[in-house]
Amino acid sequence: MALRIIEVTVKTRLFCASTAIALLCSLAAPVAAQTPDDPDLDLNRAQPDFTLVALPTTLRLPKFKGAFRVTHRFTRPLGDGSFGDLASDLFGLDTGAQIGLEYRFGLMRGTQIGFHRTSERTIEFFTQHEVIAQGAFPLTISALATIDGTNNFKDSYSPGLGAVISRTLGEHAAFYLEPIWVNNSNLLPSEVVDDNSSVLLGVGARVRIRPTVYLALEGVPRVAGYDPGSTQMSFGLEKLAGGHMFQLTFTNGFGTTLGQVARGAANTDDWHIGFSISRKFF
């Protein structure tokens, strides 16, 4: 008799649980059906991230969604010392690094804002708006505005204006041309040089070499104005994993804000290892 009561009780609880699950599913279905179809939420396989290495891309951030990025640029040159010395420092990973933290937010469809702070206390605020999208027009063009401030945005300021122009080839590759003007790229007193601004012409590409593996390349020559040192050049090997992008970088400069990139790299001989990790919150 006791066993019979237990059996009936178990069956009753299973029936109630299955009924509750079915009810929840029936309630959830209409909600899902009412969710607006936002193409910005879909994965863009040719353009899976908001940056190449330092340069922005034209990837749109969905309205009211966010994305985070952390960058590391290790300071030891890969060619400094013997191979044994380099290996003992784990190829530079045991040395100091310039670190950047970035967050961006989709203010409205086609418009994103954000900030980027580096460990040498430079803060960059930026905004980007898509002007025209590839489709009927052969290119995507976005307007870009930035401003750097040193010493936690208390001292020298370097505003910038430019355009990010891209062309994607299916799901396989994306190519970029980025004319950008940066004011006050020279942080020293204005009498030291004739020009206190730099005109950049960023070029870059991202190529999908495996279903979730990419190669990113960029160079940012200064074509006018203040242009110390050498052009900053970078390339990275990337792995896409869900909402994360992991990037192993090799670069001759540490710049991750446009003001820093406008000041160039020390030379073309010293290359540094680094990495970036980005995460989309959608």
N, C-alpha and C positions, 0 to 999 in steps of 0.2 A: 504493500500500500504506500509506504514511504517513497519507494523508488518510483512508483507511478506519479506521485505528487511532484517529485523533483523533475521528472521527464516533462510533465505538463508545464511546470514553471519555466524550464529552459526554453521549450518551444514558444511559449508566450513572449518571453524576452527577445528571442530571435525574431519573432514576427514584428514586435514593436520596433526593434532596431532597424529592420529592413524597411518597414513602413516609413520611419523617420528619414532614412537615407533617400528613399524614393521621393518623399515630399520635398526635401531639400534640393534634390536634383531638378524637380519640376519647377521649383521657385527660381533656381539659379539660371535655368535655360533662357527665360525671357529677359533676364538682366543682361546676359551675354549677347543676346540678339539686339538689345538696345544700345550696346556699346558702339560709339561712333567709329567708323573705319578711318583711322589716321595712317596714311602711308609712311609718315615719319617714324612710326613705331617698327616698321619692317627693317630687317637687316639689309643693309646695302653692301653686298659682297665686294664690289669694286672699291668702295670707299667706307671701310668699316669703323674708322675712328676720326676724331675731330682734329687731329694733328698728324703731320708726317713725323718729323723728329722735333723740330722747333717751329716750323711753319704751320699755319692753320690750313685746314681743308674746307671744302664747301658742304660737308655733311651737315644736314639740318638736325637740330635738337628738338624733339617734340615739345609742344606747349606744356608748360608746368612740370617738365621732367628735368632731371639733373644728371651730371656726369662728373666724375672725380678723376684726377690724374696725379701721380707722384713721379718725379724724375730724379735720377741720380747721375751725376757726372764726376767720375773719380779723377783725382788731380794728378796721379802719377802717369807720365807718358809711357806708352807701351814699349818705346824704344830706349828708355832710360836704363842704363846698366846692362848686366849680363842676363841671359835667359834664366839662370839659376836665381839671381836676385829678384827678377820679376816674378818667377814662380813662388818664391818664398813669401812674396806679398800677395799671393793669390791673384796675379796679373793685375794688380792695382786695387783690388777690392778691400785690402787691409788698410789702404791709405785714406786720407780725407776725401770728402766729396762735396760738391755743390748740389744741394737738394732743392727741389722745387715742389710746391704743393698747389694744386689748381682745382677750382670748382667752377662749373658753368651751369647756367639755368636757362631753360626755354621760356623767354618772356612772352612771346606770342609766336604764331606759326611763321617760320622763316627768320625769326629774330632770337638771338641768344646773347646773354651777357655773362661775364665771369671775372674772376681775378686769379692771379698767379703770384705766389710769394716764394722767393728763393732764400736760401740760408745765409746769403750775404746781405739780407734785409732789403732787397729791392722788391717792390710790390707793383704789379701791373694790373690795371683794370682794362677790360676790353669789351667791345660789343661788335656783333656781326649781323648783317641783314642780307638775305638773299634778294637780289634785284631781279634776276631772270633765271629760269631753270632750263637745263638741257631738255630738249624735246623738239618743239617746233623750231627753237633756236639751237644752234650746234654746240653752245657752251653754257655752263652755269657761271654766273657772275654774282659775287657777294661783295658788299661794301664793308670795310673794316675800319674801326677806330680804336686806338689804344692810348694809354698814357702810363709811363713808368715813373716811379718815384723812389729815390734812394733813401736809405736810413728810415725804413718803414714809412715811406711816403711823406717824409718831412723836409727833405733837402732838394736835390736837383730833379727836375721833372723833364721827361722826354715824351711829348705827345707824338702820335703817329696817325697817318691816314693812308689808306690804300685800297686795293681791290684784290680779291682772290678769284682767279679764273681757272676753271677746270673743264676737262673733257674726259668722260669715262667711256671705256670700251667694253660694253656688256658687263659681265661679272668678273672680268679678267684684269683690268688695269685702270688707273686714273692718272692723268697728267695735269700739272699745275704750272701756272705763270702768275707771279704775284708782285706787281709794281707797288712799292710802299715808300712813303716819305716819312722820315723820323726827324723831328726837330730836337735840338740840343743833344745830339748824339755825342758831342764833345763835352764832357763834364767839367773840363778845366775852364779858366776864365776865357772869354771870347777873344781876347787879344792874342792868344797863343797861336791861333790859326785863322785863316780868312773865312772859312766856312764853319758854321756851327750846326749844320744839318746834313743828313745823308739820304740819298735816294737809293733804295734797294731794288733789285730785280730778282726776286726769289724764283727758282725753278726747281721742280721736283716731280717725283713719280712714285706710285705704289703699284707693284705688280704681284698678282696672286699666283704663286708658284705651286701650291698644293691647295686642297679644299679649304684648309684653315691656316695656311702658312703664307706669309707675304714678305716681300723685300721692299723697303722704303729707302729712297735716296733724295737728297736735296743739297742745293748750293745757294748761297745768298751773296752774290757779288754786289758791291757798292758801285754804282755807275756814275755817281756825281756826289759832290760835297765831301764831307769829312770821311776819310777811309784809311784809318791806321791799320797796321798789321796786314793780315791776310784774310781772304774770304773764308767765312765759316762754311765748312762742308761736313756732311754727315750721311751715314747710311745705317740702316737697322734691319735686323731679322726679327720677324714678328710671328706670334702664335695667337690666334683667336680662340677663346674658350668661353662660350656662352656670352655673358655681358662683359667679360674681361678681355683686354688686349695686353699681352706681354711682349715687350720690345727690348732686344739686346742691341745697344747702340755703339757705334764707333764714330768719333767726331774729333776734329782738331780744335774745337772751342767749347766753352762751357755755357754759352748763351742759350737761355730758354725763354726770355722775353724779347720783344722786338728791339727795345733799346739796347739790350746786351748784344744781340745779333748785329745791330748796326755798328757796334764798336769792333767787330771782327774777331779773328783768332790771332794768337801770337805769331804763328807761322804755319807752314804746311808740312813740317817735318814731325811734329809731336802730335800723336794721336792717342786718344783716351777712350777707355772702355766705359760703358755706363749702361743704364737700363731705365725703362719707363713702364709703369703699370697704370692702365686706365680702367675705369669701371663705369658702366652705364646703369643708371637707376630707372630702367623701364624694360 
